[in-house]
Amino acid sequence: MTDAPVARVVRALTSDHQVRLAALNASPLWDGVRRGHPHLEAEACACLTELLTANAILMARGMLQERTQLLLKGAGRARAVVADAWPDGTLRGVLDTNAHIPEGPWVAAPGILQVMRSNPSGQPYIGSLSMVEGGISAQMEAYLQTSEQIQASLTLWCDSATGESGGLLVEPLPDCPPERLARVVQGIDNLDVVPFWERTTDFLLEWMNQGPGAEILTRSDLTYRCRCTREALMATLKGFSEEQKEGLFAEGEPIEVRCDYCGTAYHIHRPDLMGPR
């Protein structure tokens, strides 16, 4: 996916310096999800795109300095959903469907939300929360409030018919006066009347700023691209014990190892891993 479409997440501050914003047009991520997971139905791809969008916005809050992984394991049609975002702006994800639940929401409690962050030195932080009622937006808002003590609203959308998708994070600052906060809530509620195709990042910032003039803090480009390589796979397999390696070829060769993130199939022959007999 070297020519993957580019999405852009924009962080901004309202002109009155009372509200922080992050907006993302995630339609290019949808394109990557559909290409990378042709076996998934469109609604499942929409669910995965929403989690990728949430992860991209979360990582943008940290200035793209940490690798961030989100894992949702719940009782909905998706048994597990994973979104993986890297500081270089690449994202990938995977969704495991629950065949025993053919209808209903894709994400549903009970379950857990796990957030893993790896800082530049490689030290990971892993936090786990019980899922709350609601979709991905509700899970992320609960995480921000519980783990980061941030009162924020996250709106996510993805049209499974058109791929129009995106996200908006609205974070009133501590000194935001009540009358300004009321206008913030009104702006979020009234966003429902705006069609998805019209929700560009520029529009969203102007909408929440109630006019032009929002102060742009950062613009970051993102692409949906898997990071798997044959070399990395071989390095992992060579770390197996000799018994484990022999077991891989118990039914003959070659074996096929398929990447869960992008579907790429790697065919491994016994001599590739263990040398000639």
Secondary structure, DSSP 8 states (H G I E B T S, - for coil): -TT--EEEEEEEE-TTS-EEEEEEE-HHHHHHHHHH-TTS-HHHHHHHHHHHHHHHHHHHHTTT-SEEEEEEE-SSSEEEEEEEE-TTSEEEEEEEE-TT--SS-SS-SSSEEEEEEE-TT--EEEEEEE--SSSHHHHHHHHHHHHS----EEEEEE-TTT--EEEEEEEE-TT--HHHHHHHHHHHHHGGGS-GGG--HHHHHHHHHTSS--EEEEEEEEEE-----HHHHHHHHHTS-HHHHHHHTTT-S-EEEE-TTT--EEEE-HHHHH---
